[in-house]
């Protein structure tokens, strides 16, 4: 299968440029053959509000006048690039409007998970200040309405979901009450690990139901839906409840992008090769991409490494690659992207 897509994740600085510099950045991506742009509009750590106009939540007070989100979509389209705005759903950042709107929406993580979770979190008085409970109906309803408002207002090519996971296992008031209905006690002192399957199954079903609702929204509006997901499946399901392989098999996503961020070419090769054995990813209902890093919180890879990893993704049958992140790409990296595929 020939690779047909090249994408980049872009941080919010792209929205804070003047028109000329924004256009220069987009022209640079277009010269590299980039087909998809995933600009961050819902920042996980800033807690300063969203970077688009909204009547449903707090808008970043520094968001420039003139609505650059609309300008970015238009200018990207002029350069032949699709725009799929990137939402960090259940980790909106401390101070986000959802916490003010729903004070009880904070996630509560108390160490039930048997697996280490890499998601960073800020804690205060036993509650997460930057993660919401991904399973609460009020939280899911709020985010679905926010996604719908954005899609209706801006009409991008699609919506791109990130942090569509629980962060860890939550034992907030809502989760505790729901599990009590099944006779399961979530108190860390008395919790029975034999109940883990029932708790995990309920959490997976709640999160998958949310993705189904988003899918219904994008289908109604004629938009694509994609998601950045943790690459270790199914190992991370007990922690994050993110059953992305089943989402792909059910056709809930048009594109799924496991984040295979590594400076090890062998790790990238083995992970993609493993993914390509999953029947649900070969059923033709969802396009599989490889999410690669140029630079993340751990460090950066060289242009030669990026070239090798893109070649591996192509060789192993990925339908696309997405690179994190746009503002870290050197001229040599842009050349690599241009010459690849």
N, C-alpha and C positions, 0 to 999 in steps of 0.2 A: 504494500500500500504506500503510495507516494504521499509525503508530507505536504500539506496544502496551507497550513496556517503558521504565521509567526506573530507572536504577541509580546508586549512588554507591560509590566505593572509600573505605574507612575505615581509618585507621591504627590501630595497636594501642592507642592511648590509650583507645579505647572499651571495651576489656576491663579497664581499670584504674579504672573508675568504680564508685561504690557503686550499689546497685540503683535508687535514686531518680533519680540523674543519668543512668544508662544509659537508663532508661525515658523520661526527658524528651527525650533525643537521638533515640530511636527514634520517639517520638510526633511530634516535629518533622518527621522524614523522612516519616512516614505522612501527615501533613497536606499534604505536597507531592506526594503521589501516587507516592512511590518504591515500586517493586515488588521491587527486588533490592538487597541489601546485600552488598558484597564486603569483609569485614573481614580485615585483614592478620593472619595467624597465624604466618607464617614469614618473618621480617624480613630483608631483604637486607644491611643494614649493621650491625645491632646485635651480631651474633655472640654473643648471650647465650642462645641456645636458643629453642625454639618456645614460643608462647603457647597451649599446650593440654597436656593430660596425655598422656604418651607413655612407653612402655616401650622404644622403639627409638632414641631420641636424647635429647640434653640438653634439659631443660625450663628456661626462663628462671627463675632463682632468685627473681625478683621476681613471678612469676606468682601472683596472689592465691589464697588458700585458698578453697574453695567452688566452684572450677571455673567462672569467669565465661563461658567459651566456651559451656558448656551453657545457662547462663542467658540469654546473648545470643540464641541460636537460639530458645529458648522465647519470650522477650519479643518478638522480632521477629515471630515467627509470630502472636502475640496481636494485633499491629498490622497483620497482613496483608502482611508483608514476608518474602520468601524470603531465606534466608541461604546464600551461596555463599563459604565461606572461601577466602582468597586466599593462595596459596603461591608464594613467590619461589624457584623450584626450584633452578636451577643457579648462583645467586648467593646462597648462604646467609649469607655474612658470615664474616669471619675469626673463628676460635674456635668455629665450629659443630661439633657432634658428628661430622659426617661426616668431617671432616679427622682427627679423633682415631681414628675407626674405620677409616678407609682413608687412611693417610699419603701414599700415592702418587696420591691423587685430585685433587690440585691441577692446574688448567689451566696450560698453558705457552703464552704468546703471544709469538711472536718476529717479528712484522711481515711475515707472508706476504701479508696481505690487501691487495688493490688498492683497497679502499674504506675510507674513514674509519669508525670504529666509535664510537658515542657512549657506549657502556657504560663507566662508570668502573671502574677496577680498581686494586687495591693489589698492588704487586709486592715480592718479597723473594727474593734469590738466584735470579732468573730464573723464579720461579713466582708465580702469582697466589695471594694469601692469602685472597681472598674469592670466587673463582670455582672451582667444580669442573669437571673435564672432563665435559661433558654426554654424552659418547659411551661412556664406560667402562661395561661391563656391571655392575660392582659398584656404581657410583653409581646407575645407572638402577634396579637391583634394590632398593637401599636406599630410594630415593624412592618407588618403587611400593609397597613395603611400608609406608612411612610414610603415604602417602595412603590405603592400604587400612585401616590401623589407625585413622586419624582418622575415615574414613567409617563404619566399623563401630561405633566408640564413640559418635559424635555424631549420625549420621544427619541431616546438613544437607540442604537442598534440592538442593545440588549442590557441585561442586568447581570452583574458579577458578584457572587456571594462569597464572603470570607468569614472566618470565625463562626461558621454555621455548625457549631459544636457546643458542648456544655462546659468546656474548660476543665472540669473535673466532675466528680459526682456531687450533686447539690443536695443538701438536706435543709433547705429553707422551709418555712411554714407550709407552703403549698405542697412541696414534695413529701414532707413528713405526713401531712394529712392524707394525701393520696395513697401513700404506701400503707398507712394504718388501715385503710379500707380493705387491704389484702392481708391484714394481720401481720405486717412486717414493721418491726421497730427499728428506726434509723438511729437511735441513740448509740454513739460510738462505744459506750461501755457495755451495752447489751446486744449489739448488732450480731446477728447470726450470718456468717459468710455463706451459708447454704442458701440464703435468700437472694444472693447476688444475681442469679439468672433472672428471677422475676423482676427485680428492680431494673436491671439492664434492659430487658425486653420492653418494659413500660417506657423507659427513657428514649430508646430507639424509636418506638412507635410515635411518641409525642413529637420528636424532632422530624421524623420522616413526614408526619402529617403537616407540619409547617412548610416543608419543602414542596409538598403537593399543592398547598394553597398558593405558594409563590408561582409554581408552574401554571396553575389555572389562571393567575393574573397575567402572566406573560403571554400565554396562549390567547387570551381574550384581546390583548393589545397588539398581538403579532410581533412580539419581541423574543429574542433569543435569551436563554438562561444558562449561565455557566457558574462554576464554583471552584475555588481553590480549596484543596482538602489535604489532610494529613496523609502522608504516603504509606504509613504502616497499617495495612488492613489485613485481617480483622483485629490485630492486637490492640488497637486503640479504641475499639468499640466500648469496652467496659468503662473507660475513662471519659471519652468524648461523645459517645452515643452517635457517632457519625458513620452511618452505614452507606458510604458513598457508592460502593460497588452495586448495592441493590438499587440505589437511586438511578444509576446509569442503566441497569437492566430494565427498570420500569419505565425508562424514557422520561424521567423527571428533569433531566438536564440535557441540553444540547451538547455541551462541552464540559468535561471534567478534567481538572488540572491538578494532579497530585504534586505537592511541593517537594521535589527531590533535591533539596539544596545540599550540595556536598562538594568538597574539593577532591573527592575520590571518584575517578572515572569508573572504577570497578563497582563501587556502591551504586552509582547511577545505572550502570549496565545491568547489574543483578536486580535492582528494583523494577526497572522498566520490563525486563524479561519476565519477572514474576507477575507483574500486572497483566502482561499480554496473555497469560495462561488463564485468566479469569473469564469464564463463559459470558458473564453479564457485560463484560467490556468488549466482547466480540459479537454481540447480538445485533449490531447495526442501529441501535436506538440512541447512541450517544458517542460523540467523538472523543477519543482519548488523546490528551496532550501530555507532554512532559514539562513540568514546571522546574526550571533551572535557575540557579542564582548566578548573578555577576558579583553582587555584594550583599551580604546580610549582616546580622549582628555578630556573627562568628568571624567573618572576614570575607575577602574577595578572592576570586579565581582569575587567572590570566586569560588573555584573549585566546591563547593556544588551547587552554583547558576548555574554554567555552566552545571552541571549534570542535574539539573531540567529543564533547558531550552532546552537541547538536547532531553530530554525525552518528553517534550511538543511537540517539532517539529515532533518527531516520531509518537506520539499519534495522531496528527492532520493531518498526511498524507504527510508531506514534503518528497521529494525524496532525500534530502541531507541537510547537514549543512555545512556552512563555518564559520570559526572562525577567527576574527581579534584580535590579530596578532601573528605570529609564535614566534617572539623573546620575547614575554611576557608570553608564556606558562611555567608554573611551572611543576615540576615533578608530582605533584598531578593532574594538568590539563591533562597532558599526560596520566596518569592513567585513568582519567575520559573518555577521548576519546577512549582509548583502551577497556574499559569495556562497552562503550555505543554501542547500536545497535547490 
